[in-house]
Amino acid sequence: MHLLPIAALLTSTFFLMAGAGLMGILLPVRGSIEGWTSYEIGAFGTTYALAFTFGCVVIPWIVRSAGHVRTFSSLSALLAISILLCGLLVDPVAWMVFRALSGFALAGSYMVIESWLNERVTNETRGTIFSVYMIVTMAAMMGGQYVMPLSNPGLPAPFMLCAIVFALAVIPTALSRAQSPAPIATVKIDVLMLFRNSPVAAVGILLAGILSAGWGNLAPVFGQQIGLSTTDIATLTVSAMFGGAIFQIPLGRISDKTDRRYVMTAAGLIGVGAAVAGVYFDHSGSVVLFAIAFVLGGIIYPAYSLAVAHANDYAADADFVKVSSGLLILYGVGTMIGPIYTAFLMETTGPAGLFQSLGSAMAIYAAYAFYRTFRRVAIPADERPDFQTIPFARVQTPASFSLDPRAEASLVAAAGDDAGDREDGGRAAA
């Protein structure tokens, strides 16, 4: 019964994520077919990340002016337009602009959906709704990537299909009778505060962004360069997502019982081993390649969750949303760096440069986490909040964290602050 009032919003979420998943694999593969360089294709990811991060900051102001429904409908239209323009004008410079438009529009669309969901949750239903939202996110992203093998990426059809999926996302929300939520809170970030709170989390989040964006944007190019079919390319990327979904739980549970930095160190070393295997493996055998991708994804995606959990170990409960949202913006900086860094190595060393970039970033992730164990005493396990699995960070916005069960203390504190401000205002008026 808890899910019936939000069924329309979850349906819109599914279409949005499916369209994003299809777009994320379609553009790199088509760019590779066109013979564009890894630099040019990597630039798509960088402009997307830049616009997505920018959207997380400015979209709340647009929503306050235009309202949730009009903002969401306009952004969904912009998404459909951006992917159709990619099909009409096949040029790498133009695609950088179109990809930026889609990044901005997706950030705004996610924020509107998430703020709507936040209005429908209670403290009793928060965990259930958050879990369902996470499942819908993962399933739609994976499913969207498997749409591409149904048509030839060298033709306009998949671009048109992607636009249709984005357009479908408008219908459930537009027809929903759910009340429009309160205005979206603006994002405030204090990088120095984040670093003082937890240096290993700040550095880890930046590296997690590099890892996620490097893999997400260049893995399809890698598959195209070594001659994989479109179905195999989709399986390659989905294998990594499955690994991320499955590895989060054991890594998180282990990190609840020991110093999370040791878990981050071990995860980074496992990732280095898988990346080394990717460099030297004969990629003609796709089954082993999928297994390597599974292990890599099992580190790439939880790397973000582990860093956020470690940051919140040292932050006050009331600061959960603020700290996590700030880290997400810092993660966005990493996603701007990752595609260009990975593209550089792929241009200079060939397809194996993908694994070289992942391995080097994971080595730094592990080394810095281990170094910090000598610089700061760990908080006892019984004094830390439990690890929570979270959706893929590359489709998160700061509004996502208000859905997280750990946000309850932050929301109670914020409500108390608002009540205090109103009381002070009333006294001043009296």
N, C-alpha and C positions, 0 to 999 in steps of 0.2 A: 504493500500500500504506500510505502514511503516513496516509491519510484514513480507512481502514476502522475503526480503533479509536475514532475520534471521530465516526463517522457519526451515531450516535444523538444526541450532543450538538449537532451541527450541525443536525439535524432539529428538535430542540427550539428551537434558536436561530431557525430559520426561522419556526416557528409563532409564537414570541413577537414577533418583529419584524413579522410580517404582522399580528398582532392589534394591535400598537401603531400601525402605519401606518393601519389601518382606524379605530381609535379616534380617532387624531389628526385625521382629516378629518371623521369622522361627527359628533362632538360640536359643533364650531363651526358646521357646516352646519345641524344640527338646531336649535341655539340661535338661529341667524339666522332660520330658518323660523318659530320661535316668537315672533319679534319682540323678542327680548332685545337690550339695548344692547351696544355694543362693549365697554363697561367690564365688563359682566357676563361676556361671553364671554372677554375678556382675563383676567379673574380666574381662569378655569379653568386657563389656562396658568401663572399665577403660583403658584397653590396646588399644581399638579402639580410645578413646578420646586422649590418649597420642600420638598415631601415627598420628591422624588427625591434632592435633595442631602442631606437629613436621612438618608434610607435608606442612602446611600453611607457615612455615618459610623457608623451604629448596626447595620447588618445583620451585620457581622462578629461582633459580640457574640452575636447571635441564633443564627448558624450554630454557634458554639462550644458553645452550650447545647443546641440541638435537632438538629444535624447537617445535612448538605447535602440529603439526599433529603427529609426531613420539612420543612425550611425551604422548599425549592423547591416542593414539592407544596402547602404551605399558602399560599404567595404566589401561585401560579397560581390556586388556588381564590379567593383574594381578588380577583385581577384579573377573573375571570369574574363574581364577585358584584358588583363595582363597576360593570361595564358593564351588567349586568342591572338593577341598581338605577336606573341612568340611564334605562333604558327604562320602568321601572315608575313612577318618581316624577320627572316632568318639571318641575323647579323649579330656577332658577338657583343659589340658595343651597345646595340639596341637592347639585347637581352640583359645586359647588366642593369639598365634602367628598368626594364620590365620586371626583373627579379627583385629589384628594390621596391617597386610598387607592391608586389605580392607580399614581401616581408612586412611592410608597413600595414597592409590590409589584414594579413593573418594575425599580427599582434593585436590589432584592434578587435578583430572578430573573436579571438580567444578571450580577450578581456571582457567583452560584453557578455559572452556565454557564461564565463566563470562568475562574474558579478551577479548574474541572474540566478545561478545555482546557489550562490552564497545567501541570497535572500530566502531560499526555500529550505535551508538546512536548519536543524536545531542541534543542540549539544548531544542529544540522544541519537540523531540520525547522521551526524557528521561523518563518522567512520564508514558507515555503509555507503553513503552517497559518494564519498571520496574514492572508495574502492571501486565502485561501479564506474565512476568517471575515468579512473586509471585504466580499467579493462577496456572500456569503449575507445579510449585514446590509442592504446596499443593495438587492438584488433583492427581499427580503422586504418591506422598507418600501415600495418602489414598488408591488409587487404587491398588498399589502394595501390601498393607497389605491384601486386599481381595482376592489376588491370592492364598494365602496359603490354605484356606478352600477347594479349588478345588482339592487338593491332600492330601495324608496322610503325615504329617510331620515326621512320623517314617520311611518313605521310601526315597530312593535317588531321586525320581522324582522332588520334589520341589527344591532341590539343583541344579539339571540340568536345570530346568526352569529358575531359578534365573540367572544362568550363561548365558543362551540364551539371556535374557533381557539385561544383561550387554554387551554382544557381539553386540546386535542390536544397542546399542548406538554409536558404532564406525562408522557404515555405513553412516548415514547422514552427519557427520562431514568430513569423509574421502572423500566423493563425492562432498562436497560443494565447490563452486567456490569462496567463500568468501576469501578475502585476509587475510593472517596470520597477527595477530595483533602485536603491539609493545611488547617488553619484559615486563613481569609482574614485577611490582615494589616489592621490598623486604619489609618485615614487620619490623617495628621498634617499640619497646614497652618500655615505661618508666612507670613502675608501680607507682613510687612515684609521677610522674607528673599527672597520672590519678587520684590518690587519692587526690592530692592537688586540682585538678580541681573540683572534686565532690566526696567526701567520700561516700555519699549515693549511687551514681551510681556504684562506684567500688565494694562496699560490695554487692549491689543489683545484680550486674552482676554475682558475684561469687555464690550467693545463687540461682540465676536463672539457672545457670549451674547445680548445685546440684539437683534442682527440675526437670529440663528437663531430665537429664540423669538417675536419680533415677526412674522416671516414665517410660521413654522410654525403659529402659533395664529390669525393673523388673515387670512392669504391665502385660506382657504376662505370666510371671512365676506365678504371683498372680492368674491370670485366670486359669492356668493349675492346680494350687494347690487346688482351690475351686471347680474344676470339670466343668468349662465352656467348651463348644464345641469350635472348632477352629473358627467357624463363630462368636460366641459370643466374643471370645478373640479379633478378628479383629474389631468387632463392638465397643468393649470397648476402644481400642486405637484410633479408628477413631472418636469416640464420643468426646474424649479429643481434637483431632485436630480441629473438627468442633467448639468446644467451643472456642479454641484459635483464630480461624479465625473470629468468630462472635464477641467475646468480645473486640478484639483489637480496633475496630472502636469507640464504645461508651466510652471505657476507655480513648482512645487517645483524643477524642473530649473534654471530661470533663477535662482532664489534660491540655488542651490548655487554659482553662478558669480559672483555679485555680492553686494553688501550686501543682506541680506534686507529691510532697512527701505525700500530703494528699490522693491523688488517690492511690499511692503505699501502704499507710497504710490501706486504705479501702479494696483494692484488697487482700492484705495479710490476713486481718481478714476474708473476705469472703472465702478465701482458707482454713483457719483454720477451719471454720465452716463446710465446705464440707468434709475436712479430718476427723473431729470428727464423722461426719455422716457415713463416710466410715468405721471407726473403729467399731462402734456399730451397723451398719446395718446388718440385716440377708441377706447374699449374695445369698440366694437361689432365690431371685426375681431380675432377671437381668435387667428389665426395670428401676427400681430405681437405680440400680448400674450404668447403662449407664448415667442416669441423673447426678449422683454424678461425674462421669468421665467428663461429659460435663462441669460442673461448675469448676472442678479442672483444666481441660485444658484451660478454659477461664481465669485462673489466671496464670498457669504455663508458657504458651507461651507469653502472653503480658508482663509478669514480666520483660523479657529481653528488650522488646521494650520501656517500660516506663523508665527503667534505662538508656538506650542509649539516649533517648530524654532528660532526665534530665541532663546528662553529656554534651550534646551539647548546652543546654541552657547557660552554663557557659563557653563554649569553643568558640574561634573565629571561624567565618564561614570558614575561610581558613584551619582550623584544623579539619574539620568534618571527613574526611577520616582517618587521623592519629589517632584521638581519638577513633573513632568507631572501627577501626581495632585493636588498642591496647586493647580495652575492649573485643573484640571477643577472643583474646588470653587469657585474664583473665577468660573469660567465659569457655574456654577450660579447665582451671585448675579446675573449679567447676564440669565440666562433668567427670573429673577423680575421684573426691571425691564421687559424688552422688551415683554411683552404689554400691560401697563398703559400704557406710554408710547405704543405704537402705537394702542391703543384710544382714548386721549385725543385723538390727532390725527384719527382716523377719526370720532370723535364731533363734533369741532369743525369739521372741514373736509370731511367726506364720505369716500367710498371711497378717494379719492386720498391720504388721510392715511397709508395703508399705505406708499406710495412716499416720502412726505415723511419718515416716521420712518426708513426704510432709508437714504435719501439723507443725512439729517443725521448718523446714526451712522457711515456710511461716510466722510463728510467729516472727522469728528473722527478716525477711524481713520487716514486718509491724512495729515492735518495733523500729528498727534502723531508718527507714524512718521518723517515728514520732519524735524520739529523735532529729534528725537533724533539724527539723523545729524550734527548740529552739536555734540552734547554728548558723544559717545563714539566712539572710533575703532573701525571694524569689524574683526572678527577675519579674518585672511586666509582665503580660500576653502579652501586646502589643509589648514587646521588645524581645519575645522569638520566635524561629522558630516553625512552626506548626508541630505537631506530624505526623509521617508517618508510616503506617503499613509496616512491613518488613516480608520476608519469615521466616520460622522456623529457629531459630538460629543454630540448630544442623546440618543444611546442608548449612550453610553460610561459606564463606571464606572472607578474607579482600578485595578481588576483588569485592565482592558483593556491597560494599558501593560506589564504583565508579558509579554503576548503579542508586543509589538512587538520586532522584531529588535534595536533599539537598547538593549533592556533587559538584554542579556547581561552587560555590565559591571556593572550594578547588582546583578544576581542573584549574580554571582561575589563581589562585594564583601560582599553581605549574608551569603553563606555563610561567607566568611572571618571576618566579625565574630562569627557564631554559634559558629564553631569556637573563636575566641579566648575567647569568654565561657565555653564549656564547659571549656576548658583552665584558665582562671583559677579556675573553680569547683572543678575537680579538685584544683588545687594548694592551694586553701583547705581543702578537705576533708582532704587529706593532712596 
